[in-house]
């Protein structure tokens, strides 16, 4: 007497279907279909699931599903065929551990070097097209001075041009600059600008309060 698996396999081959085509049509994994056709119940899930497989498979092949299930119940016995869950059925995702190989290490190093290279290019680009750095160490804003003389000290990009109250001042190779200003009023306005070679400008303003009585 033919088994359910034999009936399904013969009918499938008779109609020239592949297991992959059956898998796409029934949404049943082809390894489960193969186990069913080979009557290998040790690789199949519990009987309830198997009966669902048989019903869907038989329906697709246009077979009498009631007769197929009757044959299955007659031939199948839990004690004779203890069911086991396929690894691919219970855990469909293929979880592979990441392996470090010399090739992967080399690829990682290359990627890091590429990122560093492009980061350097971006830094240089921003350095060239952006405004120069500018710091004014003294005087502080709103600082009170004891005389009408104010020393302005700061730092900028060494290639930049610095002006203080529209007067250009000297910048050394480190970008440091220093200039002494004299004011005739009690409130002094200081405007420091630094201009890059591409005419990008940074500006800092300070206001100081001067004591003219001691002069």
HELIX and SHEET records of a PDB file:
HELIX    1   1 UNK A    4  UNK A   14  1                                  11    
HELIX    2   2 UNK A   19  UNK A   26  1                                   8    
HELIX    3   3 UNK A   30  UNK A   37  1                                   8    
HELIX    4   4 UNK A   41  UNK A   43  5                                   3    
HELIX    5   5 UNK A   47  UNK A   60  1                                  14    
HELIX    6   6 UNK A   65  UNK A   75  1                                  11    
HELIX    7   7 UNK A   87  UNK A   90  1                                   4    
HELIX    8   8 UNK A  102  UNK A  129  1                                  28    
SHEET    1   A 3 UNK A 134  UNK A 138  0                                        
SHEET    2   A 3 UNK A 149  UNK A 156 -1                                        
SHEET    3   A 3 UNK A 176  UNK A 182 -1                                        
SHEET    1   B 5 UNK A 143  UNK A 145  0                                        
SHEET    2   B 5 UNK A 201  UNK A 210  1                                        
SHEET    3   B 5 UNK A 187  UNK A 195 -1                                        
SHEET    4   B 5 UNK A 161  UNK A 164 -1                                        
SHEET    5   B 5 UNK A 167  UNK A 169 -1                                        
END                                                                             
